[in-house]
């Protein structure tokens, strides 16, 4: 069974940056398609960014130009680089790998002055 462990969340001022990591367990694991979601209290879970098997990426409009999804297959790790952070980005962020029906435990990102 594949498990995903997230790290990199925290408190940051508006305009700051964070990089989230999502590390998969197992030596036989290989990332294919992957995605990052976020959910704020009282709001629906939102797909933020996705990366396809061959590397193409998609982003929700609100983060385009600020966030970058990437992966390092050799390290079994999915990343979300977040720049120019805004208070509206505050949420719990979850990584997802559909091939294994695996979700990260969630990591809190708080953007506040």
C-alpha positions as CSV (number, residue, x, y, z in Angstrom):
1,X,0.0,0.0,0.0
2,X,1.4,3.4,-1.0
3,X,1.4,6.2,1.5
4,X,2.1,9.9,0.8
5,X,3.7,12.1,3.5
6,X,3.5,15.8,3.1
7,X,5.8,18.5,4.4
8,X,6.7,22.1,3.9
9,X,3.6,23.9,5.1
10,X,3.7,26.7,7.6
11,X,3.1,30.4,8.3
12,X,4.2,32.9,5.7
13,X,3.7,36.6,5.1
14,X,1.8,37.8,2.0
15,X,4.2,37.8,-0.9
16,X,6.3,35.1,0.5
17,X,7.0,31.6,-0.8
18,X,6.7,28.0,0.3
19,X,7.5,24.7,-1.3
20,X,5.3,21.7,-0.4
21,X,6.6,18.2,-0.8
22,X,4.8,14.9,-1.1
23,X,7.0,11.9,-0.6
24,X,5.7,8.4,-1.5
25,X,6.6,5.2,0.3
26,X,8.0,2.1,-1.2
27,X,11.0,1.5,-3.4
28,X,8.7,0.3,-6.2
29,X,6.6,3.4,-6.3
30,X,6.6,5.5,-9.4
31,X,4.7,8.8,-9.8
32,X,2.6,9.1,-12.9
33,X,-0.1,11.7,-12.8
34,X,-0.4,13.8,-9.6
35,X,-2.2,16.7,-8.2
36,X,-2.5,19.2,-5.3
37,X,-5.8,20.1,-3.7
38,X,-6.6,22.6,-1.0
39,X,-9.5,23.1,1.4
40,X,-10.2,26.0,3.7
41,X,-12.7,25.8,6.6
42,X,-16.3,26.0,5.3
43,X,-15.2,25.7,1.7
44,X,-15.1,22.9,-0.8
45,X,-12.0,21.1,-1.7
46,X,-10.4,22.7,-4.7
47,X,-8.1,21.3,-7.4
48,X,-5.1,23.6,-7.5
49,X,-2.7,22.0,-9.8
50,X,-2.1,18.8,-11.7
51,X,0.6,17.1,-13.7
52,X,0.0,14.5,-16.3
53,X,2.0,11.3,-16.9
54,X,4.2,13.0,-19.6
55,X,4.6,16.2,-17.7
56,X,1.9,18.6,-18.9
57,X,0.5,20.8,-16.2
58,X,-2.7,22.6,-15.4
59,X,-3.6,25.2,-12.7
60,X,-6.7,26.8,-11.3
61,X,-6.9,30.4,-12.6
62,X,-6.3,31.9,-9.2
63,X,-2.8,30.4,-8.9
64,X,-1.5,30.6,-12.5
65,X,1.8,32.4,-12.7
66,X,2.4,31.9,-9.0
67,X,2.4,28.2,-8.3
68,X,4.3,25.4,-10.0
69,X,3.7,21.7,-9.8
70,X,6.6,19.3,-10.5
71,X,7.8,15.8,-9.7
72,X,11.0,14.0,-9.2
73,X,10.2,10.4,-10.1
74,X,13.6,9.1,-9.0
75,X,12.9,10.5,-5.5
76,X,9.2,9.5,-5.6
77,X,8.3,13.1,-4.7
78,X,5.7,15.5,-5.9
79,X,6.2,19.3,-5.3
80,X,4.2,22.4,-5.2
81,X,6.2,25.6,-5.4
82,X,4.1,28.5,-4.2
83,X,5.3,32.1,-4.8
84,X,3.7,35.5,-4.2
85,X,1.4,34.0,-1.7
86,X,-1.9,35.7,-0.8
87,X,-4.1,35.4,2.3
88,X,-6.6,33.7,0.0
89,X,-4.2,30.8,-0.4
90,X,-4.6,29.9,3.2
91,X,-5.9,26.3,3.4
92,X,-4.9,22.7,4.1
93,X,-3.1,21.4,1.1
94,X,-3.3,17.7,0.0
95,X,-1.4,15.8,-2.6
96,X,-3.0,13.1,-4.6
97,X,-1.8,10.3,-6.8
98,X,-4.7,8.6,-8.6
99,X,-2.8,5.6,-9.8
100,X,-2.6,4.3,-6.2
101,X,-5.7,6.1,-4.9
102,X,-3.3,7.7,-2.4
103,X,-3.7,11.0,-0.5
104,X,-1.4,12.9,1.7
105,X,-2.3,13.7,5.3
106,X,-2.6,17.4,4.6
107,X,-0.3,20.3,5.4
108,X,-1.5,23.7,6.7
109,X,-0.5,26.8,4.7
110,X,-1.3,30.1,6.4
111,X,-0.6,33.4,4.7
112,X,-1.0,36.3,7.1
113,X,0.7,39.6,7.8
